[in-house]
């Protein structure tokens, strides 16, 4: 039996999706600020995510177009952020960073803000270079925000950009037990591990956030050639997949994404997978047999903007 499954109507299975815009007070929740299929109404154009810990917004992953607006709608406060994590420096992941930092100045932040992103290559600047090109008080594109990089300014709120590459980016960087993943950021509430995924052009990072006994992984891929992504995601409670969904219109074969997700769940023991992006064209549908639908749907959910997920 052949069944059609349109990803944006796939039911939420085994996940709690909050109807309210602000997440609750669970030990860890993930909120999608922007999901790609909302672009048709002009509200959002790229994926961005918040990690809530005990009712406060502690981690922001990517700051694409529309993220600052959604940040306010979510009831988030930049004063609560412990860290910003960038998966890529491409425009769809960073466009709203200046607007968000402008907003943060009005939200009473009074401590340094670490920003971690990929190291550079010949196609892309490093994160440190990128941040300075935007906000340097003398040469930056947004010089009015130069106080955030000025070491002589008296304000406690400063940006602290850091590069993350294939190897540890600085001495003293801790690693996850039993694995070769840099752990560039940690505090009393959470720890962050990173995986550098080489690309032909701009480098990409996958991130894992652990808080208490809960963990969530953010990635644009469902696997890696050497199994490192599977290792990073091992035992995670939630895997947020940022990859756009496409269909093979030529032969209407079962979609590769379904096979990859099933393999990811089997290899890692990930409890739930959230697909953050729906098809760019609503008419594109998955064509799967009934067994494939049953296998994938038990751990796979499509998501809308401002939805909250509690592992």
N, C-alpha and C positions, 0 to 999 in steps of 0.2 A: 504494500500500500504506500503510495506517495502522498505526502502532506506538505502543504505550504506553510511556512512559518515566517511571518513578517516580524522582524526583530523589534520594532517599536511597539508591538502589541503583545510581546512575550510577557506572561505574568510574572510577578515577583514571587519567587519560591524560596522559602526558608529564611527570608530576610525581612526585617522590620523596616518599612518605609514610613517616615513620619509625614503626616499631612501638613503640619505646621512648617513655616519657613525656618524657624530656629530649632536646632536639635535639642534634645533633652539633656539629662545629667548622667548618662551612662558613663562607665569608665573610659570607653572609646567609641566614637562614632565618626563616620565619614559623610560629608555633605558635598554633593556635586554643585558647584556654583554655576557652571556652564556645561551644557551638553550639546553636542554638535547639531542635533536635529532641531534646535530652536532658532537656527539662523534665518529661517524663512520669515519670522516675524521681526527680525532685526534686533532682538533682545540680547543675543549672545552669539559669539563667533568662534569660540575656542574653549577647550576644557580647562577648568580650574577646580581645585578641590580643597576643602577644609577638613582638618582632623580636629575634632572636639574631644577634649579629655576632661571628664568631670564637669561638663557644662561650660567649658571655656575653649575658645579657639586658640589652639597652641601651634598648629602647623598649617602653612599654606603651600600647596604644591601647584606651581605654575600660576601665571598672572596674565592670561590671555585677554583678548578684547571682551569687554563687558564684565570682567571680574570685579572691578572696584564697585560697580553698581550692585552686583549680586552680593558682594561682601556686606554692604549696608543692609540690603533686603534680608540677609540671613541673620541680622542682629549681631554680627561679629564686631569685635573691637581690636584694632591693631595694637593696642597697649598690651593685650594678652598674648600676642604671638611670641613663641620662643624661637622660631626659625622659618625662613622661606626656602623651599627646595625647588629648583628648576630642573626639569627633565631635559630641556633643550633651550638654546638661546634664539631659536627661530621666532619670527614675529608672532605666530599664533600662540606662543607660550609666554611671551614677555610684554606684549603691547601695552597692557594696563599698569605696568609697574610704576611709571611716574605718577599716574593718577592715584594709585594706592598709597604711595609714599606721601603725596600731598594730603591725602585723607588722614594718614597716621599722625600728622602734625597737629590736627585738630582733635585727636582722640586721646590726648594726654599721655602718650608714650614717653617714658623717662629712663629707658635702658637701651643698650646696644641691640641691633637687629642683625643677626647672622643671615647671610644669603649664600647658599651653596648651589653651585652649578657646574657644568662640565668644563674641563680644561680645553684650551683651544687647539686648533690645527690650522692648516693653510687655508681652509675654507671658512673658518669661524674664529673670532677672538676668544680668549679665555673669559671666564666670568668676571674676574677682577678687572680686566681691561674693558669689558663691556660696561660694567657698572661705572667705572671712572669716565668712560666716554659719554655716558648719560648725565652724570651728576657732579663732575668736577667743577668747582666754583670758578675756575678760570677758563677752561676749554670745553666744558661739558655742554651737551645740548640743552639740559635743564639746569642752568647755573643758579637759578633761584633756590634750588634744593641743595646747593653746594655745602651748606652748613652741616649736612648729614655726613659729609666726608672730610670736613675740615678738622684736623686734629687739635687746632688751637681754639676752636669754639668751646664755650663753657658747658653747653648742653650735654647731658649724659646720653641722649639719644644720638647714636652714630650707626651708620651702616658698616657691617663687617663682612665684605664679600670674600669668598673662599673658592678656590678651584679644586675640583675633584677629577682625578684622572684614573688611569689604569692602576697605578700604584698609590701608596699612601701619599697624600699631598703635603703632609707636614709631620715632623717628628712628634712622637707621643700619640699619634692617632691610634685609637684602640681598634681591635678587630673582633668580629663575632667569634664566639667559642667554636672551635672545630671547623672554621671556614676562613677563606682568604678574602673577606670583604672588609674594606675600610669602614670604620664607624666614626665618621668625621664629627658628629655632634651627639652629645648626651648631656642630660641634666637629671634632676631628681625626679622628673615626671616621665621622661621618655628617652629613647635612644634611636638613632637613625643610622642605617647601614646603606651603602651605595654599591651599585654595579655599573661599571663603564661599558657601554655597548658601542663598539666601533661602527662607524658608518662611512660610506664613501665621501660624504660631504660633512655636515655638521655632526659632531659627536652627541650621543644621547646617554642619559643616565636612567637607571631604574632605582627606585627607592623602597626601603622597608622601614616602617615606623613601628616600634614596639613600645607599648605602655602597659605597665602591670603585666597581666597574663594574656593580653590581646595584641594582635599584630596585623598590619595591613601592608600590602605591597602595591606599588604603582609602577606600571610598565606600559610601553607602547608595543610590546611583543608578548607572545605566549611561549616562547622558547628560545634557546640559544644553541649554537653548534656544539659548544663544549659542556652544555648542561649547567652552566653557572647560574642562569636565571632560575632554573628549577631548584638549584641549591639555595639561592637567596629566598625563594618563596616557600621553602620546606616548612610544612606545618602551619602556615599562615592562616589566620581566620578569614581574611578577605583579600581578594586579588582584584584590583581595579584595572581593567584593560582599556587603554586609551586609543587603541588602533581603530581607524575607520573601517567600517564593514563594507565590503563590496561583494558582488555576486558575479559568478562566471556565466555571463549571458550567452556565450557561444554554445556550450553544450549543456547548460543547466545542471552540471554535476553537483553533488553535495558540497556545500561551501567548505573551503579550507578552514575557516575560522572555527566551525563546529568541531572538526577533527582535532584542531590544535587545543581547543579548550578542554575537550575530553582527555587528551593526552596530558595537559597541564594538571588537571585534577588528579589523574591517576599517579603521575610522577611525584607530586608534591604533597598530596594529602590536604590541599587547600580546601577549606570548608565551603566557601562561597566565592563566586566570580560575578563581578558587576561589569557589564559592558557600558562604557560611558558614552559611546558615540553610536547613534543609529545611522542607517544608510543615508548618504548624501542625497539620494533620489528616492523618495518614498515608494516609487513603483518597483524598486529592486527588492526581490523577495528571496529568501532562502528556500531551496527545494531539498527536503530531506525525507528519508524514509521514516516510518513511525518509530522504529527502534532508536534511531539517532535523536529524534526529538525527545523521547523519554529519557535517554541517557544524559543529554546535555541540559535539559530544562530543570533537572533536579538541583543543579548547582549554578545556574546561569540566569542572570536577570538583566533586563534592559533598564535604563535609568533616565529620568528627566531632571532638568535643572532644579536645584534647591531641594532635591530629595535627600533624606538622611538615612543611613544604613547602620544598624547596630549589629555587630557580629554576635 
